[in-house]
Amino acid sequence: MLIGQGIDAHRFAPDRRLVLGGVSIPHDQGLAAHSDGDVVIHALCDALLGAAGRGDIGHHFPDQDAAYRDIDSRILLRRVMVSLTADGLAVHNADLTIAAQTPRLAPYIAAMRTCLAADLQCPPARVNVKATTTERMGFTGRGEGIAAFAVVLLDEQES
């Protein structure tokens, strides 16, 4: 078994849609990023790549590359999974935490779990997503952006 962790954070930006865990969430701002800014998937990709000893998302999908401009982060996650699966690795479970003062995320957690489980090729019961505020402390507490934290456990599949 291989364990990995990932962290990502982006500031809010006007005229962007907010996407977290592959789910569009109604909000007056999205997240500033080269891609769609999905901090949940970015942290998850970093955790997956870390568990496999393959660096980070920026190494595989550099923000200087125009091919990734405004790309749906689920595409990046699926590409990571294709690579891991080809090497005999499978997701045992994933645990994700989103730190955001706003918007309220509880109504979207189930949809995120379903979406992420599909891309991770595992049952939704193996994907846990939780949201928390930071009690108005720090950049997330001031409503300046959103952060996400991910931990994954990979299984080496027998050939």
Rosetta constraint file for C-alpha pairs under 8 A:
AtomPair CA 1 CA 153 HARMONIC 6.61 0.50
AtomPair CA 1 CA 154 HARMONIC 5.51 0.50
AtomPair CA 1 CA 155 HARMONIC 4.77 0.50
AtomPair CA 1 CA 156 HARMONIC 6.24 0.50
AtomPair CA 2 CA 51 HARMONIC 5.30 0.50
AtomPair CA 2 CA 52 HARMONIC 6.98 0.50
AtomPair CA 2 CA 153 HARMONIC 5.60 0.50
AtomPair CA 2 CA 154 HARMONIC 4.99 0.50
AtomPair CA 2 CA 155 HARMONIC 6.56 0.50
AtomPair CA 2 CA 156 HARMONIC 7.89 0.50
AtomPair CA 3 CA 47 HARMONIC 7.86 0.50
AtomPair CA 3 CA 50 HARMONIC 7.72 0.50
AtomPair CA 3 CA 51 HARMONIC 4.80 0.50
AtomPair CA 3 CA 151 HARMONIC 7.21 0.50
AtomPair CA 3 CA 152 HARMONIC 5.66 0.50
AtomPair CA 3 CA 153 HARMONIC 4.54 0.50
AtomPair CA 3 CA 154 HARMONIC 6.28 0.50
AtomPair CA 4 CA 46 HARMONIC 7.80 0.50
AtomPair CA 4 CA 47 HARMONIC 4.48 0.50
AtomPair CA 4 CA 48 HARMONIC 6.02 0.50
AtomPair CA 4 CA 49 HARMONIC 7.40 0.50
AtomPair CA 4 CA 50 HARMONIC 4.92 0.50
AtomPair CA 4 CA 51 HARMONIC 3.91 0.50
AtomPair CA 4 CA 52 HARMONIC 7.66 0.50
AtomPair CA 4 CA 151 HARMONIC 5.68 0.50
AtomPair CA 4 CA 152 HARMONIC 5.37 0.50
AtomPair CA 4 CA 153 HARMONIC 6.64 0.50
AtomPair CA 5 CA 43 HARMONIC 7.72 0.50
AtomPair CA 5 CA 44 HARMONIC 7.72 0.50
AtomPair CA 5 CA 46 HARMONIC 6.81 0.50
AtomPair CA 5 CA 47 HARMONIC 4.06 0.50
AtomPair CA 5 CA 48 HARMONIC 7.49 0.50
AtomPair CA 5 CA 50 HARMONIC 6.60 0.50
AtomPair CA 5 CA 51 HARMONIC 7.34 0.50
AtomPair CA 5 CA 149 HARMONIC 7.44 0.50
AtomPair CA 5 CA 150 HARMONIC 5.41 0.50
AtomPair CA 5 CA 151 HARMONIC 4.33 0.50
AtomPair CA 5 CA 152 HARMONIC 6.42 0.50
AtomPair CA 6 CA 42 HARMONIC 7.89 0.50
AtomPair CA 6 CA 43 HARMONIC 4.48 0.50
AtomPair CA 6 CA 44 HARMONIC 6.05 0.50
AtomPair CA 6 CA 45 HARMONIC 7.35 0.50
AtomPair CA 6 CA 46 HARMONIC 4.74 0.50
AtomPair CA 6 CA 47 HARMONIC 4.26 0.50
AtomPair CA 6 CA 48 HARMONIC 7.98 0.50
AtomPair CA 6 CA 50 HARMONIC 7.56 0.50
AtomPair CA 6 CA 149 HARMONIC 5.75 0.50
AtomPair CA 6 CA 150 HARMONIC 4.99 0.50
AtomPair CA 6 CA 151 HARMONIC 6.49 0.50
AtomPair CA 7 CA 42 HARMONIC 7.71 0.50
AtomPair CA 7 CA 43 HARMONIC 4.63 0.50
AtomPair CA 7 CA 44 HARMONIC 7.89 0.50
AtomPair CA 7 CA 46 HARMONIC 7.25 0.50
AtomPair CA 7 CA 47 HARMONIC 7.90 0.50
AtomPair CA 7 CA 147 HARMONIC 7.37 0.50
AtomPair CA 7 CA 148 HARMONIC 5.71 0.50
AtomPair CA 7 CA 149 HARMONIC 4.55 0.50
AtomPair CA 7 CA 150 HARMONIC 6.36 0.50
AtomPair CA 8 CA 39 HARMONIC 5.43 0.50
AtomPair CA 8 CA 40 HARMONIC 7.36 0.50
AtomPair CA 8 CA 42 HARMONIC 6.26 0.50
AtomPair CA 8 CA 43 HARMONIC 5.06 0.50
AtomPair CA 8 CA 147 HARMONIC 5.65 0.50
AtomPair CA 8 CA 148 HARMONIC 5.39 0.50
AtomPair CA 8 CA 149 HARMONIC 6.71 0.50
AtomPair CA 9 CA 39 HARMONIC 5.96 0.50
AtomPair CA 9 CA 145 HARMONIC 7.20 0.50
AtomPair CA 9 CA 146 HARMONIC 5.67 0.50
AtomPair CA 9 CA 147 HARMONIC 4.05 0.50
AtomPair CA 9 CA 148 HARMONIC 6.31 0.50
AtomPair CA 10 CA 31 HARMONIC 5.83 0.50
AtomPair CA 10 CA 32 HARMONIC 6.10 0.50
AtomPair CA 10 CA 33 HARMONIC 7.03 0.50
AtomPair CA 10 CA 37 HARMONIC 7.04 0.50
AtomPair CA 10 CA 39 HARMONIC 6.85 0.50
AtomPair CA 10 CA 145 HARMONIC 5.60 0.50
AtomPair CA 10 CA 146 HARMONIC 5.79 0.50
AtomPair CA 10 CA 147 HARMONIC 6.59 0.50
AtomPair CA 11 CA 31 HARMONIC 5.64 0.50
AtomPair CA 11 CA 32 HARMONIC 5.78 0.50
AtomPair CA 11 CA 144 HARMONIC 5.59 0.50
AtomPair CA 11 CA 145 HARMONIC 3.88 0.50
AtomPair CA 11 CA 146 HARMONIC 6.46 0.50
AtomPair CA 12 CA 29 HARMONIC 6.03 0.50
AtomPair CA 12 CA 30 HARMONIC 5.61 0.50
AtomPair CA 12 CA 31 HARMONIC 4.44 0.50
AtomPair CA 12 CA 32 HARMONIC 5.86 0.50
AtomPair CA 12 CA 144 HARMONIC 5.77 0.50
AtomPair CA 12 CA 145 HARMONIC 4.74 0.50
AtomPair CA 12 CA 146 HARMONIC 7.48 0.50
AtomPair CA 13 CA 29 HARMONIC 5.58 0.50
AtomPair CA 13 CA 30 HARMONIC 5.46 0.50
AtomPair CA 13 CA 31 HARMONIC 5.27 0.50
AtomPair CA 13 CA 32 HARMONIC 5.16 0.50
AtomPair CA 14 CA 28 HARMONIC 7.26 0.50
AtomPair CA 14 CA 29 HARMONIC 4.83 0.50
AtomPair CA 14 CA 30 HARMONIC 6.34 0.50
AtomPair CA 15 CA 29 HARMONIC 6.36 0.50
AtomPair CA 15 CA 30 HARMONIC 6.97 0.50
AtomPair CA 16 CA 29 HARMONIC 5.79 0.50
AtomPair CA 16 CA 30 HARMONIC 4.31 0.50
AtomPair CA 16 CA 31 HARMONIC 6.56 0.50
AtomPair CA 16 CA 32 HARMONIC 7.57 0.50
AtomPair CA 17 CA 24 HARMONIC 7.17 0.50
AtomPair CA 17 CA 25 HARMONIC 7.67 0.50
AtomPair CA 17 CA 26 HARMONIC 7.76 0.50
AtomPair CA 17 CA 27 HARMONIC 7.47 0.50
AtomPair CA 17 CA 29 HARMONIC 6.35 0.50
AtomPair CA 17 CA 30 HARMONIC 4.46 0.50
AtomPair CA 17 CA 31 HARMONIC 7.42 0.50
AtomPair CA 17 CA 36 HARMONIC 7.96 0.50
AtomPair CA 18 CA 24 HARMONIC 5.82 0.50
AtomPair CA 18 CA 25 HARMONIC 5.51 0.50
AtomPair CA 18 CA 26 HARMONIC 6.89 0.50
AtomPair CA 18 CA 27 HARMONIC 6.51 0.50
AtomPair CA 18 CA 29 HARMONIC 6.47 0.50
AtomPair CA 18 CA 30 HARMONIC 3.98 0.50
AtomPair CA 18 CA 31 HARMONIC 6.25 0.50
AtomPair CA 18 CA 37 HARMONIC 7.82 0.50
AtomPair CA 18 CA 38 HARMONIC 7.69 0.50
AtomPair CA 19 CA 23 HARMONIC 5.32 0.50
AtomPair CA 19 CA 24 HARMONIC 4.46 0.50
AtomPair CA 19 CA 25 HARMONIC 5.95 0.50
AtomPair CA 19 CA 30 HARMONIC 7.28 0.50
AtomPair CA 19 CA 36 HARMONIC 7.04 0.50
AtomPair CA 19 CA 37 HARMONIC 7.06 0.50
AtomPair CA 19 CA 38 HARMONIC 5.36 0.50
AtomPair CA 20 CA 24 HARMONIC 6.64 0.50
AtomPair CA 20 CA 25 HARMONIC 7.24 0.50
AtomPair CA 20 CA 38 HARMONIC 5.02 0.50
AtomPair CA 20 CA 39 HARMONIC 6.57 0.50
AtomPair CA 20 CA 40 HARMONIC 5.73 0.50
AtomPair CA 20 CA 41 HARMONIC 7.35 0.50
AtomPair CA 20 CA 112 HARMONIC 7.42 0.50
AtomPair CA 21 CA 38 HARMONIC 6.59 0.50
AtomPair CA 21 CA 39 HARMONIC 7.77 0.50
AtomPair CA 21 CA 40 HARMONIC 5.19 0.50
AtomPair CA 21 CA 41 HARMONIC 5.68 0.50
AtomPair CA 21 CA 112 HARMONIC 4.94 0.50
AtomPair CA 21 CA 113 HARMONIC 7.62 0.50
AtomPair CA 21 CA 115 HARMONIC 7.15 0.50
AtomPair CA 21 CA 116 HARMONIC 6.48 0.50
AtomPair CA 22 CA 38 HARMONIC 7.13 0.50
AtomPair CA 22 CA 41 HARMONIC 7.29 0.50
AtomPair CA 22 CA 73 HARMONIC 7.29 0.50
AtomPair CA 22 CA 74 HARMONIC 6.22 0.50
AtomPair CA 22 CA 112 HARMONIC 6.34 0.50
AtomPair CA 22 CA 115 HARMONIC 6.30 0.50
AtomPair CA 22 CA 116 HARMONIC 7.07 0.50
AtomPair CA 23 CA 108 HARMONIC 7.46 0.50
AtomPair CA 23 CA 111 HARMONIC 6.88 0.50
AtomPair CA 23 CA 112 HARMONIC 6.01 0.50
AtomPair CA 23 CA 115 HARMONIC 7.56 0.50
AtomPair CA 25 CA 108 HARMONIC 7.60 0.50
AtomPair CA 27 CA 103 HARMONIC 6.75 0.50
AtomPair CA 30 CA 37 HARMONIC 7.75 0.50
AtomPair CA 31 CA 36 HARMONIC 7.53 0.50
AtomPair CA 31 CA 37 HARMONIC 5.31 0.50
AtomPair CA 31 CA 38 HARMONIC 7.58 0.50
AtomPair CA 31 CA 145 HARMONIC 7.13 0.50
AtomPair CA 31 CA 146 HARMONIC 7.89 0.50
AtomPair CA 32 CA 37 HARMONIC 6.16 0.50
AtomPair CA 33 CA 37 HARMONIC 4.82 0.50
AtomPair CA 33 CA 70 HARMONIC 7.84 0.50
AtomPair CA 34 CA 63 HARMONIC 5.80 0.50
AtomPair CA 34 CA 68 HARMONIC 7.03 0.50
AtomPair CA 34 CA 69 HARMONIC 5.26 0.50
AtomPair CA 34 CA 70 HARMONIC 5.87 0.50
AtomPair CA 35 CA 63 HARMONIC 7.77 0.50
AtomPair CA 35 CA 68 HARMONIC 5.97 0.50
AtomPair CA 35 CA 69 HARMONIC 5.16 0.50
AtomPair CA 35 CA 70 HARMONIC 3.90 0.50
AtomPair CA 35 CA 71 HARMONIC 4.80 0.50
AtomPair CA 35 CA 72 HARMONIC 6.69 0.50
AtomPair CA 35 CA 73 HARMONIC 6.83 0.50
AtomPair CA 36 CA 70 HARMONIC 4.88 0.50
AtomPair CA 36 CA 71 HARMONIC 5.78 0.50
AtomPair CA 36 CA 72 HARMONIC 5.65 0.50
AtomPair CA 36 CA 73 HARMONIC 6.34 0.50
AtomPair CA 37 CA 42 HARMONIC 7.96 0.50
AtomPair CA 37 CA 73 HARMONIC 7.53 0.50
AtomPair CA 38 CA 42 HARMONIC 6.23 0.50
AtomPair CA 38 CA 73 HARMONIC 6.27 0.50
AtomPair CA 39 CA 43 HARMONIC 6.01 0.50
AtomPair CA 39 CA 146 HARMONIC 7.40 0.50
AtomPair CA 39 CA 147 HARMONIC 6.45 0.50
AtomPair CA 39 CA 148 HARMONIC 5.75 0.50
AtomPair CA 40 CA 44 HARMONIC 6.16 0.50
AtomPair CA 40 CA 96 HARMONIC 7.39 0.50
AtomPair CA 40 CA 98 HARMONIC 7.02 0.50
AtomPair CA 40 CA 147 HARMONIC 7.84 0.50
AtomPair CA 40 CA 148 HARMONIC 5.29 0.50
AtomPair CA 40 CA 149 HARMONIC 7.23 0.50
AtomPair CA 40 CA 150 HARMONIC 7.64 0.50
AtomPair CA 41 CA 45 HARMONIC 5.98 0.50
AtomPair CA 41 CA 73 HARMONIC 6.37 0.50
AtomPair CA 41 CA 74 HARMONIC 7.08 0.50
AtomPair CA 41 CA 77 HARMONIC 6.81 0.50
AtomPair CA 42 CA 46 HARMONIC 6.27 0.50
AtomPair CA 42 CA 57 HARMONIC 6.97 0.50
AtomPair CA 42 CA 73 HARMONIC 7.26 0.50
AtomPair CA 43 CA 47 HARMONIC 6.23 0.50
AtomPair CA 43 CA 148 HARMONIC 6.14 0.50
AtomPair CA 43 CA 149 HARMONIC 5.83 0.50
AtomPair CA 43 CA 150 HARMONIC 5.56 0.50
AtomPair CA 44 CA 48 HARMONIC 6.20 0.50
AtomPair CA 44 CA 77 HARMONIC 7.95 0.50
AtomPair CA 44 CA 96 HARMONIC 7.62 0.50
AtomPair CA 44 CA 149 HARMONIC 7.63 0.50
AtomPair CA 44 CA 150 HARMONIC 5.32 0.50
AtomPair CA 44 CA 151 HARMONIC 7.34 0.50
AtomPair CA 44 CA 152 HARMONIC 7.69 0.50
AtomPair CA 45 CA 49 HARMONIC 6.01 0.50
AtomPair CA 45 CA 56 HARMONIC 7.52 0.50
AtomPair CA 45 CA 57 HARMONIC 6.23 0.50
AtomPair CA 45 CA 76 HARMONIC 7.83 0.50
AtomPair CA 45 CA 77 HARMONIC 5.99 0.50
AtomPair CA 45 CA 80 HARMONIC 6.91 0.50
AtomPair CA 46 CA 50 HARMONIC 5.81 0.50
AtomPair CA 46 CA 55 HARMONIC 7.61 0.50
AtomPair CA 46 CA 56 HARMONIC 5.05 0.50
AtomPair CA 46 CA 57 HARMONIC 5.57 0.50
AtomPair CA 47 CA 51 HARMONIC 6.10 0.50
AtomPair CA 47 CA 150 HARMONIC 6.09 0.50
AtomPair CA 47 CA 151 HARMONIC 5.88 0.50
AtomPair CA 47 CA 152 HARMONIC 6.02 0.50
AtomPair CA 48 CA 52 HARMONIC 6.46 0.50
AtomPair CA 48 CA 80 HARMONIC 7.67 0.50
AtomPair CA 48 CA 152 HARMONIC 6.41 0.50
AtomPair CA 48 CA 154 HARMONIC 7.81 0.50
AtomPair CA 49 CA 53 HARMONIC 6.11 0.50
AtomPair CA 49 CA 54 HARMONIC 4.96 0.50
AtomPair CA 49 CA 55 HARMONIC 5.95 0.50
AtomPair CA 49 CA 56 HARMONIC 5.94 0.50
AtomPair CA 49 CA 57 HARMONIC 7.42 0.50
AtomPair CA 49 CA 80 HARMONIC 7.42 0.50
AtomPair CA 50 CA 54 HARMONIC 5.82 0.50
AtomPair CA 50 CA 55 HARMONIC 5.88 0.50
AtomPair CA 50 CA 56 HARMONIC 6.66 0.50
AtomPair CA 51 CA 152 HARMONIC 7.37 0.50
AtomPair CA 51 CA 153 HARMONIC 7.35 0.50
AtomPair CA 51 CA 154 HARMONIC 7.00 0.50
AtomPair CA 52 CA 84 HARMONIC 7.58 0.50
AtomPair CA 55 CA 59 HARMONIC 6.58 0.50
AtomPair CA 56 CA 60 HARMONIC 6.83 0.50
AtomPair CA 57 CA 61 HARMONIC 5.79 0.50
AtomPair CA 57 CA 62 HARMONIC 7.51 0.50
AtomPair CA 58 CA 62 HARMONIC 4.66 0.50
AtomPair CA 58 CA 63 HARMONIC 6.81 0.50
AtomPair CA 61 CA 65 HARMONIC 7.44 0.50
AtomPair CA 61 CA 68 HARMONIC 6.90 0.50
AtomPair CA 61 CA 76 HARMONIC 7.76 0.50
AtomPair CA 62 CA 68 HARMONIC 7.62 0.50
AtomPair CA 63 CA 68 HARMONIC 6.74 0.50
AtomPair CA 63 CA 69 HARMONIC 7.49 0.50
AtomPair CA 65 CA 69 HARMONIC 7.36 0.50
AtomPair CA 67 CA 71 HARMONIC 7.76 0.50
AtomPair CA 71 CA 75 HARMONIC 7.41 0.50
AtomPair CA 72 CA 76 HARMONIC 7.31 0.50
AtomPair CA 73 CA 77 HARMONIC 6.32 0.50
AtomPair CA 74 CA 78 HARMONIC 6.08 0.50
AtomPair CA 74 CA 119 HARMONIC 7.35 0.50
AtomPair CA 75 CA 79 HARMONIC 6.25 0.50
AtomPair CA 76 CA 80 HARMONIC 6.29 0.50
AtomPair CA 77 CA 81 HARMONIC 6.24 0.50
AtomPair CA 77 CA 119 HARMONIC 6.92 0.50
AtomPair CA 77 CA 120 HARMONIC 7.91 0.50
AtomPair CA 78 CA 82 HARMONIC 6.17 0.50
AtomPair CA 78 CA 119 HARMONIC 5.82 0.50
AtomPair CA 78 CA 120 HARMONIC 7.51 0.50
AtomPair CA 79 CA 83 HARMONIC 6.40 0.50
AtomPair CA 80 CA 84 HARMONIC 6.28 0.50
AtomPair CA 81 CA 85 HARMONIC 5.87 0.50
AtomPair CA 81 CA 119 HARMONIC 7.58 0.50
AtomPair CA 81 CA 120 HARMONIC 6.62 0.50
AtomPair CA 82 CA 86 HARMONIC 6.08 0.50
AtomPair CA 83 CA 87 HARMONIC 6.59 0.50
AtomPair CA 84 CA 88 HARMONIC 6.53 0.50
AtomPair CA 84 CA 89 HARMONIC 5.17 0.50
AtomPair CA 84 CA 90 HARMONIC 7.03 0.50
AtomPair CA 85 CA 89 HARMONIC 5.00 0.50
AtomPair CA 85 CA 90 HARMONIC 6.10 0.50
AtomPair CA 88 CA 156 HARMONIC 5.79 0.50
AtomPair CA 88 CA 157 HARMONIC 5.09 0.50
AtomPair CA 88 CA 158 HARMONIC 7.26 0.50
AtomPair CA 88 CA 159 HARMONIC 7.31 0.50
AtomPair CA 89 CA 154 HARMONIC 6.26 0.50
AtomPair CA 89 CA 155 HARMONIC 5.64 0.50
AtomPair CA 89 CA 156 HARMONIC 4.74 0.50
AtomPair CA 89 CA 157 HARMONIC 5.78 0.50
AtomPair CA 90 CA 121 HARMONIC 7.93 0.50
AtomPair CA 90 CA 154 HARMONIC 5.44 0.50
AtomPair CA 90 CA 155 HARMONIC 5.22 0.50
AtomPair CA 90 CA 156 HARMONIC 6.56 0.50
AtomPair CA 90 CA 157 HARMONIC 6.82 0.50
AtomPair CA 91 CA 120 HARMONIC 6.57 0.50
AtomPair CA 91 CA 121 HARMONIC 7.45 0.50
AtomPair CA 91 CA 122 HARMONIC 6.67 0.50
AtomPair CA 91 CA 152 HARMONIC 7.21 0.50
AtomPair CA 91 CA 153 HARMONIC 6.16 0.50
AtomPair CA 91 CA 154 HARMONIC 4.56 0.50
AtomPair CA 91 CA 155 HARMONIC 6.19 0.50
AtomPair CA 92 CA 122 HARMONIC 7.55 0.50
AtomPair CA 92 CA 126 HARMONIC 6.91 0.50
AtomPair CA 92 CA 152 HARMONIC 7.53 0.50
AtomPair CA 92 CA 153 HARMONIC 5.37 0.50
AtomPair CA 92 CA 154 HARMONIC 5.18 0.50
AtomPair CA 92 CA 155 HARMONIC 5.84 0.50
AtomPair CA 93 CA 122 HARMONIC 7.90 0.50
AtomPair CA 93 CA 126 HARMONIC 4.64 0.50
AtomPair CA 93 CA 127 HARMONIC 5.81 0.50
AtomPair CA 93 CA 152 HARMONIC 5.79 0.50
AtomPair CA 93 CA 153 HARMONIC 5.46 0.50
AtomPair CA 93 CA 154 HARMONIC 7.24 0.50
AtomPair CA 94 CA 126 HARMONIC 6.35 0.50
AtomPair CA 94 CA 127 HARMONIC 4.88 0.50
AtomPair CA 94 CA 128 HARMONIC 6.22 0.50
AtomPair CA 94 CA 150 HARMONIC 7.06 0.50
AtomPair CA 94 CA 151 HARMONIC 5.75 0.50
AtomPair CA 94 CA 152 HARMONIC 4.33 0.50
AtomPair CA 94 CA 153 HARMONIC 6.50 0.50
AtomPair CA 95 CA 127 HARMONIC 6.01 0.50
AtomPair CA 95 CA 128 HARMONIC 4.72 0.50
AtomPair CA 95 CA 129 HARMONIC 6.14 0.50
AtomPair CA 95 CA 150 HARMONIC 5.74 0.50
AtomPair CA 95 CA 151 HARMONIC 5.28 0.50
AtomPair CA 95 CA 152 HARMONIC 6.39 0.50
AtomPair CA 96 CA 127 HARMONIC 7.87 0.50
AtomPair CA 96 CA 128 HARMONIC 6.03 0.50
AtomPair CA 96 CA 129 HARMONIC 4.79 0.50
AtomPair CA 96 CA 130 HARMONIC 6.28 0.50
AtomPair CA 96 CA 148 HARMONIC 7.09 0.50
AtomPair CA 96 CA 149 HARMONIC 5.59 0.50
AtomPair CA 96 CA 150 HARMONIC 4.41 0.50
AtomPair CA 96 CA 151 HARMONIC 6.48 0.50
AtomPair CA 97 CA 129 HARMONIC 5.91 0.50
AtomPair CA 97 CA 130 HARMONIC 4.88 0.50
AtomPair CA 97 CA 131 HARMONIC 5.59 0.50
AtomPair CA 97 CA 132 HARMONIC 7.31 0.50
AtomPair CA 97 CA 148 HARMONIC 5.61 0.50
AtomPair CA 97 CA 149 HARMONIC 5.12 0.50
AtomPair CA 97 CA 150 HARMONIC 6.49 0.50
AtomPair CA 98 CA 129 HARMONIC 7.68 0.50
AtomPair CA 98 CA 130 HARMONIC 6.23 0.50
AtomPair CA 98 CA 131 HARMONIC 4.60 0.50
AtomPair CA 98 CA 132 HARMONIC 6.19 0.50
AtomPair CA 98 CA 146 HARMONIC 7.27 0.50
AtomPair CA 98 CA 147 HARMONIC 5.92 0.50
AtomPair CA 98 CA 148 HARMONIC 4.42 0.50
AtomPair CA 98 CA 149 HARMONIC 6.49 0.50
AtomPair CA 99 CA 131 HARMONIC 5.97 0.50
AtomPair CA 99 CA 132 HARMONIC 5.06 0.50
AtomPair CA 99 CA 133 HARMONIC 5.42 0.50
AtomPair CA 99 CA 134 HARMONIC 6.62 0.50
AtomPair CA 99 CA 140 HARMONIC 6.61 0.50
AtomPair CA 99 CA 146 HARMONIC 5.88 0.50
AtomPair CA 99 CA 147 HARMONIC 5.14 0.50
AtomPair CA 99 CA 148 HARMONIC 6.02 0.50
AtomPair CA 100 CA 131 HARMONIC 7.22 0.50
AtomPair CA 100 CA 132 HARMONIC 6.31 0.50
AtomPair CA 100 CA 133 HARMONIC 5.11 0.50
AtomPair CA 100 CA 134 HARMONIC 7.09 0.50
AtomPair CA 100 CA 140 HARMONIC 5.37 0.50
AtomPair CA 100 CA 141 HARMONIC 6.88 0.50
AtomPair CA 100 CA 143 HARMONIC 7.31 0.50
AtomPair CA 100 CA 145 HARMONIC 7.11 0.50
AtomPair CA 100 CA 146 HARMONIC 5.03 0.50
AtomPair CA 100 CA 147 HARMONIC 6.79 0.50
AtomPair CA 101 CA 132 HARMONIC 7.55 0.50
AtomPair CA 101 CA 133 HARMONIC 4.74 0.50
AtomPair CA 101 CA 134 HARMONIC 6.63 0.50
AtomPair CA 101 CA 135 HARMONIC 7.52 0.50
AtomPair CA 101 CA 136 HARMONIC 6.78 0.50
AtomPair CA 101 CA 140 HARMONIC 5.86 0.50
AtomPair CA 101 CA 141 HARMONIC 5.19 0.50
AtomPair CA 101 CA 142 HARMONIC 7.31 0.50
AtomPair CA 101 CA 143 HARMONIC 5.78 0.50
AtomPair CA 101 CA 146 HARMONIC 7.95 0.50
AtomPair CA 102 CA 133 HARMONIC 7.94 0.50
AtomPair CA 102 CA 143 HARMONIC 6.39 0.50
AtomPair CA 105 CA 109 HARMONIC 6.56 0.50
AtomPair CA 105 CA 131 HARMONIC 6.50 0.50
AtomPair CA 106 CA 131 HARMONIC 7.06 0.50
AtomPair CA 108 CA 112 HARMONIC 6.28 0.50
AtomPair CA 109 CA 113 HARMONIC 6.24 0.50
AtomPair CA 109 CA 129 HARMONIC 6.28 0.50
AtomPair CA 109 CA 130 HARMONIC 7.08 0.50
AtomPair CA 110 CA 114 HARMONIC 6.29 0.50
AtomPair CA 111 CA 115 HARMONIC 6.08 0.50
AtomPair CA 112 CA 116 HARMONIC 5.97 0.50
AtomPair CA 112 CA 129 HARMONIC 7.39 0.50
AtomPair CA 113 CA 117 HARMONIC 5.92 0.50
AtomPair CA 113 CA 124 HARMONIC 5.81 0.50
AtomPair CA 113 CA 127 HARMONIC 5.87 0.50
AtomPair CA 113 CA 128 HARMONIC 6.63 0.50
AtomPair CA 113 CA 129 HARMONIC 6.40 0.50
AtomPair CA 114 CA 118 HARMONIC 6.30 0.50
AtomPair CA 114 CA 124 HARMONIC 5.55 0.50
AtomPair CA 115 CA 119 HARMONIC 6.64 0.50
AtomPair CA 116 CA 120 HARMONIC 5.98 0.50
AtomPair CA 116 CA 124 HARMONIC 7.82 0.50
AtomPair CA 116 CA 127 HARMONIC 7.34 0.50
AtomPair CA 117 CA 121 HARMONIC 5.84 0.50
AtomPair CA 117 CA 122 HARMONIC 5.27 0.50
AtomPair CA 117 CA 123 HARMONIC 5.85 0.50
AtomPair CA 117 CA 124 HARMONIC 5.00 0.50
AtomPair CA 117 CA 126 HARMONIC 7.53 0.50
AtomPair CA 117 CA 127 HARMONIC 6.19 0.50
AtomPair CA 118 CA 122 HARMONIC 6.60 0.50
AtomPair CA 118 CA 123 HARMONIC 7.66 0.50
AtomPair CA 118 CA 124 HARMONIC 7.75 0.50
AtomPair CA 122 CA 126 HARMONIC 6.64 0.50
AtomPair CA 122 CA 127 HARMONIC 7.97 0.50
AtomPair CA 123 CA 127 HARMONIC 7.38 0.50
AtomPair CA 124 CA 128 HARMONIC 7.91 0.50
AtomPair CA 133 CA 140 HARMONIC 7.54 0.50
AtomPair CA 133 CA 141 HARMONIC 6.66 0.50
AtomPair CA 134 CA 138 HARMONIC 7.26 0.50
AtomPair CA 134 CA 140 HARMONIC 6.65 0.50
AtomPair CA 134 CA 141 HARMONIC 5.20 0.50
AtomPair CA 135 CA 141 HARMONIC 6.02 0.50
AtomPair CA 136 CA 140 HARMONIC 7.22 0.50
AtomPair CA 136 CA 141 HARMONIC 3.46 0.50
AtomPair CA 136 CA 142 HARMONIC 5.59 0.50
AtomPair CA 136 CA 143 HARMONIC 7.91 0.50
AtomPair CA 137 CA 141 HARMONIC 4.45 0.50
AtomPair CA 137 CA 142 HARMONIC 6.50 0.50
AtomPair CA 138 CA 142 HARMONIC 6.22 0.50
AtomPair CA 139 CA 143 HARMONIC 6.39 0.50
AtomPair CA 139 CA 144 HARMONIC 5.25 0.50
AtomPair CA 139 CA 145 HARMONIC 6.35 0.50
AtomPair CA 140 CA 144 HARMONIC 5.64 0.50
AtomPair CA 140 CA 145 HARMONIC 5.19 0.50
AtomPair CA 140 CA 146 HARMONIC 5.53 0.50
AtomPair CA 140 CA 147 HARMONIC 7.09 0.50
